[in-house]
Amino acid sequence: MNFLAHIYLSGPSDFIKIGNFIADGVRGNKYLSFDSEIQKGIVLHRAIDTFTDVHPLFRKCTKRLHSNYHHYSGVIVDVFFDHFLAKNWNHYSEELLEDFVQKFYLSLTTYETHLTEKAKLMQPFMIEQNWLLNYRSIDGIEKILTQMDRRTKNVSMMRNSVTELNLYYSEFEQDFIHFFAELKEFSSKKLLTL
């Protein structure tokens, strides 16, 4: 799962959302140096990633991409799944996606001192280019994948994966819908144990 799903699955707490957002930049037990609510977000993020990586539907989706994108397939499917979450947002939340996104951007600014250095560098670009809302359109996804591709010095060719997204759009969407129902239940239960 990419940023939007991780934030959504964090529940209402701003600090859990921030922990979930910064988790990829926090190694090992360094999460223990953060506020307890942020720690919960980091632990939740790791649990979501583990659940996702081994789930048969997620793996099925990565296999559609593997011959062209190899080990980047999982990253691409994460982005595709955020697209389907954004596109179908009204099925998952009564709050408008625009409002949800703006509240999260505000919390990033308000609690900036709690962000990792990597997240502080990313934050202005994320807000300025409105990454989370851009997941909703295929053009937005293509821009995001192109930016990610640049970080790999264009080795990953992720920007081209929109071709497969269009080709297998309904298959990816159906896999996402079934997978996300299970992930939501898993995340809700995990939050209760933190």
C-alpha positions in Angstrom: 0.0 0.0 0.0 1.1 3.5 -0.7 0.6 6.8 1.2 -3.1 7.2 0.9 -4.1 3.7 2.0 -1.6 3.8 5.0 -3.0 7.1 6.1 -6.6 6.0 5.7 -6.1 2.8 7.6 -4.6 4.7 10.6 -8.0 5.7 12.0 -8.7 9.3 13.3 -5.4 9.9 15.2 -3.1 12.5 13.5 -0.1 11.0 15.3 -0.9 7.5 14.2 -1.3 8.8 10.6 2.1 10.6 10.9 3.8 7.4 12.2 2.3 5.4 9.4 3.5 8.1 6.9 7.1 8.2 8.1 7.5 4.5 8.9 9.5 3.6 5.8 12.2 6.0 6.9 12.5 4.5 10.4 14.7 1.4 10.7 14.6 -1.3 13.3 13.9 -0.3 16.9 14.6 3.4 16.2 10.8 3.8 16.3 11.0 3.6 20.1 12.4 7.2 20.2 9.1 8.6 18.9 6.0 9.7 20.7 3.9 6.6 21.7 1.1 7.4 19.2 3.6 7.8 16.4 5.1 4.4 17.4 1.7 2.9 17.0 1.6 4.3 13.4 5.0 2.9 12.6 4.1 -0.6 14.0 0.8 -0.5 12.1 2.6 0.4 8.9 4.9 -2.5 9.2 2.0 -4.9 9.9 0.1 -3.6 6.9 3.2 -4.1 4.7 3.7 -7.6 5.9 0.0 -8.5 5.4 0.1 -7.0 1.9 3.3 -8.6 0.7 2.2 -12.1 1.4 -1.5 -11.8 0.4 -2.4 -13.9 -2.6 -4.4 -11.2 -4.4 -1.5 -8.7 -4.1 0.9 -11.3 -5.4 -1.5 -12.1 -8.2 -1.4 -8.4 -9.2 2.4 -8.2 -9.0 2.7 -11.3 -11.3 0.8 -9.3 -14.0 3.7 -6.9 -14.0 6.7 -8.9 -13.1 8.0 -9.7 -16.6 8.4 -6.0 -17.3 9.2 -4.5 -13.9 10.7 -7.3 -11.8 11.2 -6.3 -8.2 9.5 -2.9 -8.8 6.2 -4.7 -9.4 5.1 -4.5 -5.7 5.8 -0.8 -5.6 3.7 -0.3 -8.7 0.8 -2.3 -7.4 1.0 -0.2 -4.2 0.4 2.9 -6.3 -2.3 1.2 -8.4 -4.1 0.3 -5.2 -4.0 3.8 -3.9 -5.5 4.8 -7.2 -8.5 2.5 -6.7 -8.9 3.7 -3.1 -9.0 7.3 -4.3 -11.3 6.5 -7.2 -13.7 4.6 -5.0 -13.3 6.8 -1.9 -17.0 7.3 -1.3 -17.3 3.5 -0.7 -14.8 3.7 2.2 -15.5 7.1 3.8 -18.3 9.6 4.3 -15.7 12.4 4.3 -14.8 13.9 0.9 -11.4 12.8 -0.3 -10.4 16.5 -0.7 -11.2 17.2 2.9 -9.4 14.1 4.2 -6.3 15.0 2.2 -6.3 18.7 3.3 -6.6 17.7 6.9 -3.7 15.3 6.6 -1.6 18.0 4.8 -2.4 20.4 7.7 -1.3 17.8 10.3 2.0 17.4 8.4 2.6 21.1 8.7 1.3 21.4 12.3 3.4 18.5 13.6 6.4 18.9 11.3 8.9 18.6 14.2 7.8 15.0 14.5 8.7 14.1 11.0 11.9 12.3 9.9 14.3 14.3 7.8 13.3 12.3 4.8 9.6 13.1 5.4 10.4 16.8 5.9 12.1 16.9 2.5 9.2 15.2 0.9 6.4 17.1 2.6 6.5 20.4 0.5 6.5 18.5 -2.8 3.7 16.2 -1.6 1.5 19.2 -0.7 2.4 21.4 -3.6 1.8 18.7 -6.2 -1.1 17.3 -4.2 0.0 13.7 -4.5 -2.8 12.2 -2.5 -5.6 13.7 -4.5 -3.7 13.0 -7.8 -4.0 9.2 -7.1 -7.6 9.5 -8.3 -6.8 9.9 -12.0 -4.7 7.8 -14.3 -2.8 10.9 -15.4 -2.0 11.6 -11.7 -0.8 8.0 -11.3 1.4 8.4 -14.4 3.0 11.5 -13.0 3.6 9.9 -9.6 5.2 6.8 -11.3 7.3 9.0 -13.5 8.6 10.8 -10.4 9.4 7.5 -8.7 11.0 6.3 -11.9 13.4 9.3 -11.9 14.5 8.3 -8.4 15.7 5.0 -9.9 17.5 6.9 -12.7 14.8 5.6 -15.0 16.0 2.0 -14.5 12.6 0.8 -13.1 10.6 2.1 -16.1 7.7 2.4 -13.7 6.2 5.2 -15.7 5.4 2.7 -18.5 3.3 0.6 -16.1 0.2 2.7 -16.8 0.0 0.6 -20.0 -0.7 -2.5 -17.9 -3.0 -0.6 -15.6 -5.2 0.3 -18.6 -4.9 -3.2 -20.1 -5.9 -5.0 -16.9 -7.9 -2.2 -15.3 -11.0 -4.2 -14.2 -8.9 -7.1 -13.0 -6.7 -4.8 -10.9 -9.8 -3.1 -9.5 -11.6 -6.3 -8.6 -8.5 -7.6 -6.9 -8.1 -4.4 -5.0 -11.7 -4.4 -3.8 -11.5 -7.9 -2.4 -8.0 -7.4 -1.0 -8.8 -4.0 0.7 -11.9 -5.4 2.5 -9.6 -7.9 4.2 -6.9 -5.3 4.8 -9.4 -2.9 6.4 -10.5 -5.7 8.8 -6.9 -6.7 9.6 -5.9 -3.0 10.2 -8.9 -2.3 12.5 -8.0 -5.4 14.6 -4.3 -4.5 14.7 -5.1 -0.9 15.9 -7.1 -2.3 18.8 -4.0 -4.3 20.0 -1.6 -1.3 19.8 
